[in-house]
Amino acid sequence: MITDKKKRKRFQLNPINQRRWRGFKAHRRGFWSLWIFLALFFISLFAEFIANDRPLLVYYNSNLYFPIFKDYPETTTAESLRPRRIPRPLCTELIDEKDLPFGP
């Protein structure tokens, strides 16, 4: 069985490295740069998850979907992807109303 004294000794730095660490901590800019670098490095580990071609969360028709974790069939949201047909008379009215230089 390992005693507490041996555990502490296992993770304890030798005197030279303790002095180096104290010197490094005395330089505040370098010390804070280390923490900022470590934080950015940790965030970069998840960069591919965060910046991908699929949304992380979708709220559609009062439902939450997580496309990053599960593939949903197109029938789940296909009705919103169908092109909307605008009746011809309404289309010409909109063009006349906006006074656009082209017509149908």
Secondary structure, 3 states (H helix, E strand, C coil): CCCHHHHHHHCCCCHHHHHHHHHHHHCHHHHHHHHHHHHHHHHHCCHHHHCCCCCCCEEECCEEECCCCCCCCHHHCHHHHCCCCCCHHHHHHHHHHHCCCCCC
